[in-house]
Structure formats: C-alpha cells, structure tokens
Amino acid sequence: MRPINRPLLYAVLTAALVVLSSISLIAGKVWVPWDVWLTPDVDPRWAIVFELRLPRTILAIVVGAALGLSGAVLQGYTRNPLADPGVLGVSSMAALGAVLTLYYGVTAFAPWALPVAAISGALVGVAVLMLLSGSASSLVTFILAGAILNILSSAGVSLALSMAPNPWAVNEIVDWLMGSLADRSFEEVRMALPLVVIGCGLLLTTGRALDALTLGDVGARSLGVSMSATRWSLALGVALAAGASVAVTGVIGFVGLVTPHLLRPLVGARPGALLVPSILGGAVVVLAGDILVRLTPAANEVKLGVAMAALGAPFFLVLLLRLRRKIA
C-alpha cells in the first residue's frame, strides 16, 4: 500500500477521534441524547455526562495516545516489530510498582505514591530493555527479555495477592490489574495528564534519531545523533507515559503493538513519520474499545484490559506467523 498524504491522514484520524468522543459521551447502559446538552440544569442525566463519561473519555484519549506513541517509539528504536510496553514487560513492571503501594496501603495517606511507584517500575523495565538494545540485539533477544520481565512482575503480583492482609486488598488489586476506565474521575485525569504530556513530549523528540537508526547505530552516530541522549529521552518518556497510564487505569495491553502496525502501511517505513499518527491512532483504538465494552449486553461491564487482550492476542499471533514466513 502506498503512503497517503500526511495531512489527510491526520484529518481522518482527528475526525474519527471527534466522532468517537461524541459517541463516548452519550453511549452506555444509560443513553444520554443530545437534547440533554441543551438543558444541563434540568435533566439529571447531565451529571452522568459530566461526572462520569467526560473524565472517562478524556482518560481514554490520554492513555491511548501514551500507549500508541510508546509502542511506535519502542518499535522504531529496537527495530523490532513486536516491541510494545505490554509485550516487553514495561507495563507489567509498572503494574508491579503500583500493586506494591496497594498491598501496603500507602495510597490511603499518600495518593501520589501510586503513580510514582508505577513510573519507577516502568523505568526499571525500560532500563533492562535498553541494556539489550543495539545492533546486536535480535528479535528473540527482545521477546525473551520481555518474557523475563513479565514473569518477574507476575511473580511479584502473585506474591502480593497470596500474602494480602485482607480480602478487600485482594479485590482491589485484582480489579485494578484487569484494566478499566470505569468510575474514573477528574482526579485521575489531573494525575495522569501532566505526566503523559511530558512523557509524550520527550518521545516526540526522538523522531530524527529513530529515522537515523534505520542505518544502524554507527550510521546514526555518523549523522550526529547522540545515542546517550536518545536512550535517556526514550527511557524517561516511556516510563512517564506508560507508567502514568498504568497508574490510573491498570494494565491495558496490545495498544502499543496494534496501533503502529495498523498505521505503518499508511505512512511508510520511516519511524519518525509514525509518531504523531500513533498518538491519534492509539487514542482512537482505546476510545473505540471502551465504547464497545460499555455496550456489551452483560450485567457487569467487561474490563477494557481483558477486551484489548482478547483482540490483541490473535493480532499478535498473526504477526508472529508473518515474521516466521519472512525469516524462513
């Protein structure tokens, strides 16, 4: 497929985002028609829109943008089409940091501890991956590194669950781990938005370096790219963006894997050109998924993290089969 005009792509993604945002405000177990907007002081359903659905919609856009961009940058930096904060264990390490604060009950008197712990866990995960990055790293190396991080974080979470002091702590941890945008408020928006904006800003500065890295590390250095600065920007950017997202929604996987692959045929092979479309595309993917889980006919709402895993796992399998055929 030939790359399409970039302004046209931006316009299409932005239009999709506006349409889905509008649907997100009115769709759910209780449908809120547009005439409610004309009588905010009369219709009680206005509270549903403003107190529940508006922060949920904003968080879906923020988290989707963060995860989509993080996946695009990781894939560009590692030259690995399977790189993603979830697949490579970054989200899992962020989840482990957050679970420890829930386990010890730190959030009861220090709400800021959860995002700090999640970002710290994500930073540790990225640091391990950076040690394995470079021209000598292979596809298998990164998959194994991600598997190790996922195993370690899963073991830590399982230990916290098995030793939880009371059943309420267990329920809180399990519910949070499944990933959801339900019952989120503007407090979570205020917590995540500044950190995600800073993280995405750092990641956007790596565009030129990612393009140069298509020539390898030596070629990138010959073009004047500072590999040290690029690594720091990537590590801090992914830690802030993915860590803040995990802190407010729990683990929502496969967004960073799926989004760049859907958009790459439309923008071409240059990694830097994929960054901004991945911000918009990630927001569209998460917002669409959140609308779908709200409309499921079940008595209880399906967790967004569970739904994204159910959709992303087959996509991941197809991608692996394609790579196997190419290598063969």
GUPA-7707 format. One record per residue (C-alpha): x, y, z negated; residue number from 1; residue in one letter. Coordinates in Angstrom, 3 decimals, always signed. Each point is the difference from the previous one (the first is absolute). Example, Ala and Ser with C-alpha at 12.3 -4.5 7.8 and 13.67 -1.06 7.14 Angstrom:
{{+12.300, -4.500, -7.800}, 1, "A"}
{{+1.370, +3.440, +0.660}, 2, "S"}
END
This chain:
{{+0.000, +0.000, +0.000}, 1, "M"}
{{+1.324, +3.446, +0.931}, 2, "R"}
{{+0.336, +2.556, -2.829}, 3, "P"}
{{-2.804, +2.531, +0.036}, 4, "I"}
{{+0.235, +3.758, -0.387}, 5, "N"}
{{+0.934, +0.757, -3.615}, 6, "R"}
{{-2.417, +2.932, -0.563}, 7, "P"}
{{-2.797, -2.198, +1.374}, 8, "L"}
{{+0.915, -2.776, -2.433}, 9, "L"}
{{+0.049, +2.459, -2.899}, 10, "Y"}
{{-3.390, +1.360, +1.064}, 11, "A"}
{{-1.548, -3.480, +0.217}, 12, "V"}
{{+1.361, -1.085, -3.392}, 13, "L"}
{{-1.063, +3.264, -1.629}, 14, "T"}
{{-3.488, -0.301, +1.474}, 15, "A"}
{{-0.252, -3.588, -1.281}, 16, "A"}
{{+1.124, +1.185, -3.420}, 17, "L"}
{{-2.629, +2.761, -0.095}, 18, "V"}
{{-2.780, -2.379, +1.085}, 19, "V"}
{{+0.995, -2.666, -2.530}, 20, "L"}
{{+0.311, +2.592, -2.767}, 21, "S"}
{{-3.532, +1.153, +0.726}, 22, "S"}
{{-1.283, -3.579, -0.048}, 23, "I"}
{{+1.900, -0.647, -3.243}, 24, "S"}
{{-1.889, +2.797, -1.732}, 25, "L"}
{{-3.433, -1.331, +0.915}, 26, "I"}
{{+0.471, -3.801, +0.138}, 27, "A"}
{{-0.260, -2.427, -2.887}, 28, "G"}
{{-2.496, -1.861, -2.135}, 29, "K"}
{{-1.882, +3.296, -0.174}, 30, "V"}
{{-0.091, +1.806, +3.334}, 31, "W"}
{{+0.170, +3.773, -0.241}, 32, "V"}
{{-1.548, +1.737, +3.047}, 33, "P"}
{{+1.386, +3.257, +1.330}, 34, "W"}
{{-2.967, +2.054, -1.225}, 35, "D"}
{{+1.298, -0.504, -3.541}, 36, "V"}
{{+2.856, +2.345, +0.896}, 37, "W"}
{{-2.539, +2.765, +0.527}, 38, "L"}
{{-1.446, -0.356, -3.512}, 39, "T"}
{{+2.952, -0.692, -2.331}, 40, "P"}
{{-1.726, +1.500, -3.038}, 41, "D"}
{{-3.241, -1.945, +0.476}, 42, "V"}
{{+0.794, -3.526, +1.193}, 43, "D"}
{{+1.694, -2.162, -2.681}, 44, "P"}
{{+1.780, -1.990, +2.710}, 45, "R"}
{{+2.337, +2.950, +0.437}, 46, "W"}
{{+1.814, -1.212, -3.126}, 47, "A"}
{{+0.693, -3.320, +1.748}, 48, "I"}
{{+1.617, +1.843, +2.911}, 49, "V"}
{{+2.102, +2.432, -1.996}, 50, "F"}
{{+0.956, -2.032, -3.091}, 51, "E"}
{{+0.448, -3.450, +1.561}, 52, "L"}
{{+0.320, -0.004, +3.767}, 53, "R"}
{{+1.981, +3.172, +0.638}, 54, "L"}
{{+2.993, -0.989, -2.200}, 55, "P"}
{{-0.238, -3.549, +1.352}, 56, "R"}
{{+0.143, +1.286, +3.574}, 57, "T"}
{{+2.937, +2.291, -0.751}, 58, "I"}
{{+1.896, -2.838, -1.697}, 59, "L"}
{{-0.646, -2.325, +2.949}, 60, "A"}
{{+1.551, +2.583, +2.342}, 61, "I"}
{{+2.948, +0.688, -2.314}, 62, "V"}
{{+0.787, -3.659, -0.731}, 63, "V"}
{{-0.467, -1.073, +3.625}, 64, "G"}
{{+2.300, +2.769, +1.223}, 65, "A"}
{{+2.661, -0.921, -2.572}, 66, "A"}
{{-0.056, -3.730, +0.768}, 67, "L"}
{{-0.180, +0.456, +3.776}, 68, "G"}
{{+2.967, +2.373, +0.053}, 69, "L"}
{{+2.013, -2.151, -2.428}, 70, "S"}
{{-0.478, -3.034, +2.240}, 71, "G"}
{{+1.009, +1.903, +3.145}, 72, "A"}
{{+3.167, +1.360, -1.643}, 73, "V"}
{{+1.009, -3.369, -1.458}, 74, "L"}
{{-0.502, -1.698, +3.364}, 75, "Q"}
{{+2.030, +2.686, +1.750}, 76, "G"}
{{+2.831, +0.011, -2.525}, 77, "Y"}
{{+0.379, -3.773, -0.252}, 78, "T"}
{{-0.729, -0.591, +3.713}, 79, "R"}
{{-2.309, -2.672, -1.314}, 80, "N"}
{{-3.607, -0.216, +1.231}, 81, "P"}
{{-1.083, -1.821, -3.172}, 82, "L"}
{{+1.125, +2.707, -2.433}, 83, "A"}
{{-2.752, +1.360, -2.234}, 84, "D"}
{{-0.177, +1.115, -3.650}, 85, "P"}
{{-2.218, -2.989, -0.803}, 86, "G"}
{{+1.789, -2.688, +2.008}, 87, "V"}
{{+3.436, +1.102, -1.225}, 88, "L"}
{{-1.034, +0.085, -3.646}, 89, "G"}
{{+0.119, +3.782, -0.538}, 90, "V"}
{{-3.701, +0.197, -0.883}, 91, "S"}
{{+0.318, -3.078, -2.207}, 92, "S"}
{{+2.875, +1.540, -1.940}, 93, "M"}
{{-2.038, +3.186, -0.402}, 94, "A"}
{{-2.876, -2.135, -1.251}, 95, "A"}
{{+2.288, -1.704, -2.524}, 96, "L"}
{{+1.082, +3.367, -1.384}, 97, "G"}
{{-3.611, +1.120, -0.316}, 98, "A"}
{{-1.144, -3.290, -1.557}, 99, "V"}
{{+2.602, +0.355, -2.739}, 100, "L"}
{{-1.519, +3.331, -1.021}, 101, "T"}
{{-3.464, -1.595, -0.053}, 102, "L"}
{{+1.315, -2.947, -2.006}, 103, "Y"}
{{+1.570, +2.164, -2.682}, 104, "Y"}
{{-2.911, +2.453, +0.010}, 105, "G"}
{{+2.268, +2.953, +0.722}, 106, "V"}
{{-2.566, +1.661, +2.258}, 107, "T"}
{{-2.347, +0.568, -2.954}, 108, "A"}
{{+2.217, +2.811, -1.362}, 109, "F"}
{{+2.202, +0.743, +3.052}, 110, "A"}
{{-1.997, -0.158, +3.278}, 111, "P"}
{{+3.055, +1.181, +1.939}, 112, "W"}
{{+1.860, -3.200, -0.954}, 113, "A"}
{{-1.859, -2.132, +2.556}, 114, "L"}
{{+1.042, +1.954, +3.130}, 115, "P"}
{{+3.531, +0.383, -1.372}, 116, "V"}
{{+0.266, -3.751, -0.583}, 117, "A"}
{{-1.492, -0.809, +3.420}, 118, "A"}
{{+2.397, +2.352, +1.780}, 119, "I"}
{{+2.943, -1.396, -1.970}, 120, "S"}
{{-0.960, -3.542, +0.982}, 121, "G"}
{{-0.354, +1.005, +3.644}, 122, "A"}
{{+3.401, +1.716, -0.129}, 123, "L"}
{{+1.622, -3.174, -1.323}, 124, "V"}
{{-1.627, -2.004, +2.812}, 125, "G"}
{{+1.170, +2.442, +2.674}, 126, "V"}
{{+3.520, +0.056, -1.471}, 127, "A"}
{{+0.268, -3.783, +0.336}, 128, "V"}
{{-1.137, +0.186, +3.613}, 129, "L"}
{{+2.459, +2.799, +0.746}, 130, "M"}
{{+2.835, -2.217, -1.188}, 131, "L"}
{{-1.018, -2.493, +2.679}, 132, "L"}
{{-0.571, +2.574, +2.762}, 133, "S"}
{{+2.355, +0.629, +2.852}, 134, "G"}
{{+1.044, -1.521, +3.275}, 135, "S"}
{{+0.898, -3.350, -1.566}, 136, "A"}
{{-3.435, -0.535, -1.497}, 137, "S"}
{{-2.255, -2.433, +1.804}, 138, "S"}
{{-3.725, -0.587, +0.085}, 139, "L"}
{{+0.373, -2.995, -2.318}, 140, "V"}
{{+2.066, +2.053, -2.465}, 141, "T"}
{{-2.726, +2.565, -0.493}, 142, "F"}
{{-2.778, -2.561, -0.227}, 143, "I"}
{{+1.977, -1.869, -2.667}, 144, "L"}
{{+0.767, +3.235, -1.859}, 145, "A"}
{{-3.679, +0.888, +0.000}, 146, "G"}
{{-0.923, -3.499, -1.136}, 147, "A"}
{{+2.460, +0.256, -2.908}, 148, "I"}
{{-1.392, +3.361, -1.101}, 149, "L"}
{{-3.572, -1.289, +0.276}, 150, "N"}
{{+0.858, -3.117, -2.020}, 151, "I"}
{{+1.734, +2.000, -2.731}, 152, "L"}
{{-2.821, +2.522, -0.274}, 153, "S"}
{{-2.640, -2.750, +0.038}, 154, "S"}
{{+1.831, -1.807, -2.789}, 155, "A"}
{{+0.098, +3.189, -2.052}, 156, "G"}
{{-3.697, +0.688, +0.550}, 157, "V"}
{{-0.899, -3.616, -0.857}, 158, "S"}
{{+2.040, +0.233, -3.188}, 159, "L"}
{{-1.824, +3.198, -0.962}, 160, "A"}
{{-3.344, -1.665, +0.635}, 161, "L"}
{{+0.859, -3.116, -1.989}, 162, "S"}
{{+1.234, +2.031, -2.974}, 163, "M"}
{{-2.613, +2.751, +0.105}, 164, "A"}
{{-1.102, +0.906, -3.554}, 165, "P"}
{{-3.732, -0.022, +0.789}, 166, "N"}
{{-2.428, -0.952, +2.803}, 167, "P"}
{{-0.722, +3.651, +0.784}, 168, "W"}
{{+3.621, +0.532, +0.973}, 169, "A"}
{{-0.149, -3.079, +2.242}, 170, "V"}
{{-3.152, +1.246, +1.718}, 171, "N"}
{{+1.489, +3.448, +0.499}, 172, "E"}
{{+3.186, -1.383, +1.542}, 173, "I"}
{{-1.787, -2.489, +2.280}, 174, "V"}
{{-2.539, +2.566, +1.141}, 175, "D"}
{{+2.729, +2.520, +0.728}, 176, "W"}
{{+2.220, -2.499, +1.859}, 177, "L"}
{{-2.713, -0.789, +2.554}, 178, "M"}
{{+0.126, +3.570, +1.268}, 179, "G"}
{{-3.037, +2.217, +0.324}, 180, "S"}
{{-1.149, +3.571, +0.551}, 181, "L"}
{{-3.204, -0.477, -1.979}, 182, "A"}
{{-0.732, +2.262, -2.967}, 183, "D"}
{{+2.955, +2.274, +0.681}, 184, "R"}
{{-0.277, +3.666, -0.931}, 185, "S"}
{{+1.744, +3.270, +0.749}, 186, "F"}
{{+2.412, -0.810, -2.830}, 187, "E"}
{{+1.518, -2.763, +2.130}, 188, "E"}
{{+0.065, +2.338, +3.001}, 189, "V"}
{{+1.914, +2.614, -2.000}, 190, "R"}
{{+2.380, -2.698, -1.204}, 191, "M"}
{{+0.789, -1.554, +3.387}, 192, "A"}
{{-0.260, +2.836, +2.516}, 193, "L"}
{{+3.084, +2.054, -0.971}, 194, "P"}
{{+2.224, -3.080, -0.214}, 195, "L"}
{{-1.229, -1.389, +3.315}, 196, "V"}
{{+0.487, +3.370, +1.716}, 197, "V"}
{{+3.593, +0.215, -1.255}, 198, "I"}
{{+0.689, -3.623, +0.953}, 199, "G"}
{{-1.484, +0.385, +3.486}, 200, "C"}
{{+1.950, +3.229, +0.465}, 201, "G"}
{{+3.256, -1.836, -0.745}, 202, "L"}
{{-0.936, -2.843, +2.350}, 203, "L"}
{{-0.824, +2.380, +2.857}, 204, "L"}
{{+3.534, +1.408, -0.181}, 205, "T"}
{{+1.383, -3.397, +1.031}, 206, "T"}
{{-1.496, +0.085, +3.524}, 207, "G"}
{{+3.200, +1.062, +1.797}, 208, "R"}
{{+2.054, -2.527, -1.975}, 209, "A"}
{{-2.417, -2.827, +0.849}, 210, "L"}
{{+0.291, +0.827, +3.715}, 211, "D"}
{{+3.794, -0.012, -0.257}, 212, "A"}
{{-0.008, -3.312, -1.880}, 213, "L"}
{{-1.377, -1.740, +3.090}, 214, "T"}
{{+3.647, +0.204, +1.157}, 215, "L"}
{{+1.203, -1.646, -3.215}, 216, "G"}
{{+1.732, +1.461, -3.048}, 217, "D"}
{{+3.170, +0.893, +1.910}, 218, "V"}
{{-1.945, +1.671, +2.782}, 219, "G"}
{{-2.070, +1.962, -2.526}, 220, "A"}
{{+3.120, +1.263, -1.769}, 221, "R"}
{{+1.524, +1.042, +3.315}, 222, "S"}
{{-3.084, +2.171, +0.568}, 223, "L"}
{{+0.593, +1.779, -3.305}, 224, "G"}
{{-2.549, -1.858, -2.130}, 225, "V"}
{{+0.841, -0.229, -3.686}, 226, "S"}
{{-0.853, -3.548, -0.993}, 227, "M"}
{{+0.295, +0.804, -3.700}, 228, "S"}
{{-2.490, +2.876, +0.231}, 229, "A"}
{{-2.332, -2.146, +2.088}, 230, "T"}
{{+0.063, -2.822, -2.556}, 231, "R"}
{{-0.720, +2.396, -2.871}, 232, "W"}
{{-2.855, +1.668, +1.859}, 233, "S"}
{{-1.491, -3.375, +0.919}, 234, "L"}
{{+0.393, -1.513, -3.472}, 235, "A"}
{{-1.471, +2.987, -1.834}, 236, "L"}
{{-2.700, +0.546, +2.629}, 237, "G"}
{{-1.265, -3.585, -0.028}, 238, "V"}
{{+0.229, -0.166, -3.793}, 239, "A"}
{{-2.055, +3.179, -0.438}, 240, "L"}
{{-2.548, -0.728, +2.741}, 241, "A"}
{{-0.534, -3.726, -0.643}, 242, "A"}
{{+0.485, +0.235, -3.766}, 243, "G"}
{{-2.540, +2.816, -0.415}, 244, "A"}
{{-2.475, -1.881, +2.187}, 245, "S"}
{{+0.328, -3.192, -2.017}, 246, "V"}
{{-0.298, +1.985, -3.230}, 247, "A"}
{{-3.506, +1.269, +0.808}, 248, "V"}
{{-1.497, -2.797, +2.108}, 249, "T"}
{{+1.880, -3.191, -0.823}, 250, "G"}
{{+1.530, -2.164, +2.710}, 251, "V"}
{{-1.434, +0.525, +3.500}, 252, "I"}
{{+2.111, -1.997, +2.405}, 253, "G"}
{{+0.604, -0.318, +3.741}, 254, "F"}
{{-0.887, +3.623, +0.835}, 255, "V"}
{{+3.634, +0.862, +0.643}, 256, "G"}
{{+0.443, -3.138, +2.096}, 257, "L"}
{{-3.115, +0.233, +2.151}, 258, "V"}
{{-0.131, +3.741, +0.698}, 259, "T"}
{{+3.373, +0.438, +1.777}, 260, "P"}
{{-0.623, -3.070, +2.151}, 261, "H"}
{{-3.375, +1.291, +1.102}, 262, "L"}
{{+1.447, +3.381, +0.952}, 263, "L"}
{{+3.426, -0.931, +1.392}, 264, "R"}
{{-1.326, -0.909, +3.502}, 265, "P"}
{{-1.582, +3.457, +0.142}, 266, "L"}
{{+3.114, +2.007, -0.938}, 267, "V"}
{{+2.861, -2.049, +1.452}, 268, "G"}
{{+3.043, -1.611, -1.552}, 269, "A"}
{{+1.483, +3.145, -1.649}, 270, "R"}
{{-0.398, -0.438, -3.794}, 271, "P"}
{{-0.077, +3.733, -0.716}, 272, "G"}
{{-3.015, +0.486, +2.262}, 273, "A"}
{{-1.961, -2.523, -2.061}, 274, "L"}
{{+0.170, +1.818, -3.334}, 275, "L"}
{{-2.768, +2.612, +0.303}, 276, "V"}
{{-2.409, -2.392, +1.803}, 277, "P"}
{{+0.574, -2.513, -2.812}, 278, "S"}
{{-1.114, +2.596, -2.557}, 279, "I"}
{{-3.278, +0.512, +1.830}, 280, "L"}
{{-0.371, -3.667, +0.939}, 281, "G"}
{{+0.614, -1.236, -3.540}, 282, "G"}
{{-2.648, +2.392, -1.317}, 283, "A"}
{{-2.456, -1.253, +2.646}, 284, "V"}
{{+0.703, -3.668, -0.839}, 285, "V"}
{{-0.465, +0.392, -3.770}, 286, "V"}
{{-3.052, +2.234, +0.364}, 287, "L"}
{{-1.650, -2.465, +2.408}, 288, "A"}
{{+0.791, -2.914, -2.313}, 289, "G"}
{{-1.419, +1.837, -3.008}, 290, "D"}
{{-3.237, +0.728, +1.852}, 291, "I"}
{{-0.336, -3.652, +0.985}, 292, "L"}
{{+0.465, -1.317, -3.543}, 293, "V"}
{{-2.686, +2.398, -1.211}, 294, "R"}
{{-2.451, -1.325, +2.587}, 295, "L"}
{{+0.474, -3.697, -0.764}, 296, "T"}
{{-3.292, -1.564, -1.129}, 297, "P"}
{{+1.521, -1.536, -3.141}, 298, "A"}
{{-1.251, +0.997, -3.441}, 299, "A"}
{{+3.467, +1.199, -0.980}, 300, "N"}
{{+2.202, +2.009, +2.316}, 301, "E"}
{{+2.863, -1.924, +1.596}, 302, "V"}
{{+3.369, +1.341, -1.104}, 303, "K"}
{{+1.756, +1.950, +2.741}, 304, "L"}
{{+3.317, -1.739, -0.656}, 305, "G"}
{{-1.651, -3.398, +0.470}, 306, "V"}
{{-1.697, +1.110, +3.231}, 307, "A"}
{{+3.215, +1.458, +1.443}, 308, "M"}
{{+1.886, -3.202, -0.839}, 309, "A"}
{{-2.695, -2.092, +1.713}, 310, "A"}
{{+0.303, +2.151, +3.140}, 311, "L"}
{{+3.764, +0.456, -0.123}, 312, "G"}
{{+1.064, -3.606, -0.549}, 313, "A"}
{{-1.237, -1.245, +3.432}, 314, "P"}
{{+1.619, +3.050, +1.628}, 315, "F"}
{{+3.270, -0.867, -1.748}, 316, "F"}
{{-0.242, -3.601, +1.198}, 317, "L"}
{{-0.571, +1.055, +3.628}, 318, "V"}
{{+2.970, +2.354, -0.247}, 319, "L"}
{{+2.239, -2.766, -1.313}, 320, "L"}
{{-1.049, -2.321, +2.835}, 321, "L"}
{{+0.789, +2.715, +2.565}, 322, "R"}
{{+3.441, +0.555, -1.512}, 323, "L"}
{{+0.678, -3.734, +0.010}, 324, "R"}
{{-0.814, -0.189, +3.716}, 325, "R"}
{{+2.294, +2.959, +0.727}, 326, "K"}
{{+2.878, -1.529, -1.962}, 327, "I"}
{{-0.540, -3.375, +1.673}, 328, "A"}
END
